[in-house]
């Protein structure tokens, strides 16, 4: 599994109802699916910056671009809403990583 795939799975997991409770009901090509993918991409970028990991654009990013642009045209504050959700997700991930790093290593003896 690549870093991008791990980042994608971790990012989407923050949308679960027991976490940040984002709308995860969309299907490929739907506005809610495109929104979740944009949140995932932005969150991955924010986490990459925070943890010093390089993130590179993926081929599928271009496929989502049309949906993202449609969202921006329909609702100009769309991007701000996305960034708010991405920031919440990145903060949740960073907090969990920091909590995990703060625990004593149970394998050391």
C-alpha positions in Angstrom: 0.0 0.0 0.0 1.4 3.4 -1.0 1.5 6.5 1.3 -1.2 8.0 -0.9 -3.5 5.1 -0.4 -2.9 5.1 3.4 -3.5 8.9 3.5 -6.7 8.4 1.5 -8.1 5.7 3.8 -7.1 7.6 7.0 -8.6 10.8 5.7 -11.9 9.2 4.6 -12.2 7.5 8.0 -12.5 10.9 9.7 -15.9 11.3 8.0 -17.4 8.4 9.9 -20.5 9.3 12.0 -18.5 8.6 15.2 -15.9 11.1 14.2 -16.6 14.2 12.1 -19.9 12.8 10.6 -19.5 14.0 7.0 -21.9 13.0 4.2 -20.4 9.9 2.9 -23.4 8.7 0.9 -22.3 10.0 -2.5 -21.5 7.8 -5.6 -18.8 8.4 -8.1 -19.7 11.5 -10.2 -22.1 12.9 -7.6 -21.5 16.3 -5.9 -21.2 14.8 -2.5 -18.7 12.2 -3.7 -16.6 15.0 -5.3 -16.8 17.1 -2.1 -15.6 14.2 0.0 -12.7 13.5 -2.4 -11.7 17.2 -2.3 -11.8 17.1 1.5 -9.6 14.0 1.4 -7.1 15.6 -1.0 -6.9 18.8 1.0 -6.6 16.9 4.3 -3.8 14.8 2.8 -2.0 17.9 1.7 -2.4 19.5 5.2 -1.1 16.3 6.9 1.8 16.1 4.5 2.8 19.6 5.4 2.4 18.9 9.1 4.3 15.7 9.1 6.9 16.6 6.5 5.7 14.1 3.9 5.8 14.9 0.2 2.4 14.7 -1.5 2.1 14.7 -5.3 -0.9 15.2 -7.5 -2.4 11.9 -8.6 -4.0 11.1 -12.0 -7.5 10.9 -10.5 -7.2 14.5 -9.3 -8.0 15.7 -12.8 -11.1 13.6 -13.0 -12.5 15.3 -9.9 -11.6 18.8 -11.1 -14.8 19.4 -13.1 -17.0 18.5 -10.1 -15.0 20.8 -7.8 -15.3 23.6 -10.3 -19.0 23.1 -10.6 -19.3 23.3 -6.8 -17.4 26.6 -6.8 -19.5 28.1 -9.5 -22.8 27.1 -7.8 -21.6 28.3 -4.4 -18.5 30.5 -4.1 -18.0 29.7 -0.4 -17.8 26.0 -1.4 -14.0 26.1 -1.1 -14.1 27.6 2.4 -16.5 24.9 3.5 -14.2 22.3 2.1 -11.1 23.9 3.8 -13.0 24.0 7.2 -13.7 20.3 6.9 -10.2 19.5 5.7 -8.7 21.4 8.6 -11.0 19.5 11.1 -9.9 16.2 9.6 -6.2 17.1 9.5 -6.4 18.2 13.1 -8.1 15.0 14.2 -5.4 12.9 12.5 -2.6 15.0 13.9 -4.1 14.8 17.4 -4.4 11.0 17.1 -0.8 10.7 15.9 0.4 12.9 18.8 -1.6 10.9 21.3 -0.1 7.7 19.9 3.4 9.1 20.1 2.9 10.3 23.7 2.1 6.7 24.9 5.1 4.7 26.2 6.3 2.1 23.7 4.9 -1.1 25.0 7.2 -3.2 22.9 10.3 -1.9 24.6 11.5 -3.9 27.6 
